[in-house]
Every structure is written in structure tokens, then in C-alpha cells.
Amino acid sequence: MKLYLNGSWRGVEVDDYLPVDDFGNLICAYSNKGKLWVSIIEKAYLKAHGGYDFQGSNSSRDLFVLTGWLPEIIDLKAYNRQKLWTRIYNGYRNRDCLITCGTGPIEDEDKIGLVSGHAYAILEIMEYNNLKMLMVKNPWGHFEYKGKFSANDHSSWTPELKTAFS
């Protein structure tokens, strides 16, 4: 794996053994479709940073190490929401950017289905009749969002919305 570390591209060699818990479940990032590259990239990144006991990072730093691209961090409280939406929507549609988001402290993670202090990949950005939607993925895959417009929220997903966002 080639990572951008300390100002230059460096090769990090890893094996294909992946960490599992006592029950044989993967305890690393993985693809639900059985693709190994997700786990290998994470393993190389963590090897370069001292192993799986690594204290953590943020998605901006991670994307820089993986791509060499200089990240921009946006404070949502200090930014005009409509201007930000237009910017990320256009950037995503033009394939000009990678976008992630993160959570702060969450009191009841199990009830909401989001992890505190965690980064999420943004897979899709959609808009329909002034409804702005982000499809996010938890790279750990252990929690599933349970709030409004979740997969199991049948009252918010009208037939019209299902068609528009399918």
C-alpha cells in the first residue's frame, strides 16, 4: 500500500490476516460485498501509525494520508447552510471532492444508531423538492442509523421519495 507519510509517498507492506474478536467477527473496517481492499488499506494505515491500538484520527488527516490531497475542515456552526449545501452538492456532482462527516458526543448511541466521535463516509448526495439528503456509511458497519429517513423508517419514505432517490 502506498501512503503519503511525513511529506512523501511511502510503501507499507501488510499481510492478509485480519483481526477478529473471540467469536471470529472482524474488528476492522470491511466491505459488506466481500472486497478485501477496505481492510487492507486500514491495516496499512494502522501499521504506519503503530498498530490497531492507534488512538484515532480524523477523516481529513486520513484522506490526506491516502490521497495526498489537502483537506478542508468546515465548522458547520460557522458556515451558511445553503452556501455549504450548494458547494458540496456541486463538488460531489462534478466529482471534484471526497466528503466525510463526523459526530460529536451522542448520549444514546444504540437508540439513534450513530457512534459518538466517529467519522462517516458520504456515499451519495441527493436533493428532491427542497429535501436535502446525505447517504452515509459507517465504515465499521456495526451500527445502523435508526432515525428519520433510516432504512426502517416507513413513515418518512413515501412512494414518491423512494422513486426519486432510488
N, C-alpha and C positions, 0 to 999 in steps of 0.2 A: 504494500500500500504506500502511496506517495502522499506525504502530508507537508504542509507549509509550517515549519517549526523554526523559531528563532531567526527569522528573516530569510530562510532558503528552503527549497524543496528537499525533503529527505525521505529515503526509503525506510519503511518499518516492516519487518518481516514477522508474520504470525503463522501459527498452525491453524488447523480447522477444528480444534477441540473447543467446546463452548461450555461455560459454567452452567450448572444445574443445581436445583435445591435438593433436599433429601428425598423428594418424590419424583425426581427426574424431570421436573419442569425447567425450561430455560429461564435464567435470571439475567438475561441481557436483551438488548434490542433484537427484534426478529421480524421477519415478514410472515404475514398470515398465508401467503401464497407459496411458502417453502423456499424462497430465494435466500441464499446464504450470504450475499454481499452485504446486507444490512448488518449482520452480526460480525462479519469480518472487518468492516470499516470501524465499528465501535471497538472491537478488540484491538485494532492497530492504534486507534486514538488513545485508548486507555493504557496500552503498553507504553506509548510515548510519554504518558503523564504519570507513570508509576504503578499502574495496575488497577484492578477493579475496586480497590479501596480509595480511589481518587475522590476527593472531597466535592467535586462538582464543578460546573462551569456555567456558561450561559450560551444560548444559541448563536449569538453574534460572534463570540470567540470561536465557537465550534465551526461555524460556516467559514470563518477566516482560515482556520487551520486546514479545512477540507478543500477550499477553493482558491485561497489567496485573495479573495475579494474583500475589500474594506467595508465592514458593516456600518450601518447607521442604526442607532438606537433611538426610538421615538417614545417620548413620555406622553402617554395618551391623555393625561390630565392637562397638559400644557399645549395641546395641538388642536386646531379646529377640526372637528369630526368630519364635516363634509369635505373639506380640503384633503384630509388624510385618506378618506374613502376613495375619492376620485384618483388620488395619486397611486394608492396600492392597486386599485381596480385596473387602472390603465397600465401600470407596470406589469401586473400579472398577465393581462390580456396580450400585451406586446412581448411577453416572455423576457422582460428586462430585469427581473429580480427574483430572489428567493425570499420568502416571507415566513417568519415564525412568530409565535406569540407565547407569552408565559403568564403564569398565575402568581398571585401573591398568596398570603395566608388564607386558608379556607378552613372554616370550623368543622364542618361535617362532610368530609370527602366522600364517604360511602353514600350519603344521601344524594349528593349532587353528581357524583361520578367524575370529579376532576381532582387532580393531585395538587397539593399546595407546593408553591415554589418550583413548578415544573414547566419545562418547555414543550410546546406542541408544534408540530409541522402543520402548515396550512396547505392543504391539498387542492382546494378549489375556492374560488371567489365568485359569488353569483349575486345577481340583482334582478328583481322582478317586482313591478308595481311598487316601487319605493321600499321594498323589503330587501335588506342587505344581509347576505349570509356568507359565513365562512365555514368550510368543511375542514375540521381539524383532526389530526391523528395523534394519539398518544403513542409515542414510539415504544413505550414499554408494553402497551397492549393489555394491561391488567385491569384498567377501569374503563367503563363506558359511560359517557355523559347521559344523565337522566332528566335533564331539564327540558324547557320549551324547545321544540323542534328536534328533540332527540329521535332516535330510530323508533322508540316505543311510544312517542307522543302522538297518538292518533287523532287528537282533537285539533292540533295546530296544522297538521298536514292535510289540507283539503285536496280533493282530486285535481283541482286547477294547479295548486302548488307542486304536487307530485309530478304532474306533466311538465311544468315549467322547469323544474330542477332535475329531471331525470336525464 
